[in-house]
């Protein structure tokens, strides 16, 4: 019996979003790293519609992603900070 992966693990994952955006970032890097006014920056959303599907996917699960990242940092704080109790 073939079970679709989505039925086994319906939770969205962040890595495909990051990887997809990274590929697009590398493609458009020079343009994306320029200094922009707020208005010019907002126009980038229309200029680069390739990012739309990733934006939509992120927004749909933003709270879950944020919670998972926060939990990971909390559980592995020693990888992110040195705590000095002096």
N, C-alpha and C positions, 0 to 999 in steps of 0.2 A: 504494500500500500504506500503510495507516494503522498506525503504530507507536505504541503507548501511551508516554506520556512516561516512565512508570516504567521501561520497558525501555531507554530511551535514557539516562536519568540516574537510576539507582536510589538514589543517595545522598540521604538525607533533608536537608532544609534547615531552618535554624533560624528564618528569618523568618516562616513561617506560624504557628509556635508563639508567637513574640513578639507578632505582630499579633493573633492570637486572644486571647491573655492580656491584651493591652493593652485590647481592647474590653471584656472582662469586668471588668478593673480599673476602667476608667472607670465602668462600670455600678454596681459595688459599692464604689467608692473610700472613701466615708465610713466604711462598716463595716470595711473592711480596714485602715484606718489607725489604728484605735483601739489603745490599749494593752491587751494581753492577758497573762494568766498562760500558762504553757506548756500547761496543760490546756485553757484556753479557745482558745488558738491551734490546738491539734490538733483541736478540735471544728469549726473552720472548714472542714476538709477534707470533713466530712459536710454541713455547711450549704451549701456551694457546689460541688455535684458537676459544675457546668459546666466546671470547671477540669480534671476527671479526664482527658479525652482529651488535653489538652495535656501534663499531667504524664506520662502514659503514653508519649506520643511523645517527650518530652524524655529520659526515663529510658532508653528503648530506644537512643538515639544519643548519650547524654551524653558518652561518651569522645571520640567523633568531633567533636562540637561544641566541646568543651573544647580539643582539639588544634588545630582550625581557628582558633579565636579566638586561642589562644596564638601560633600561627604568624603570623597577621595582625599581631598586636601586635609580635612580634619583627621582622617584615619592614617595619613602619612605625613603629618606636619613636619617631621624631621627632614623630609626631602625638600621642603620649601622654606624653612626658617630655622634659625638657631635661637632657642629660647634661653635667655640669660636671667637667672633668678636672683641675681645680686642686687 
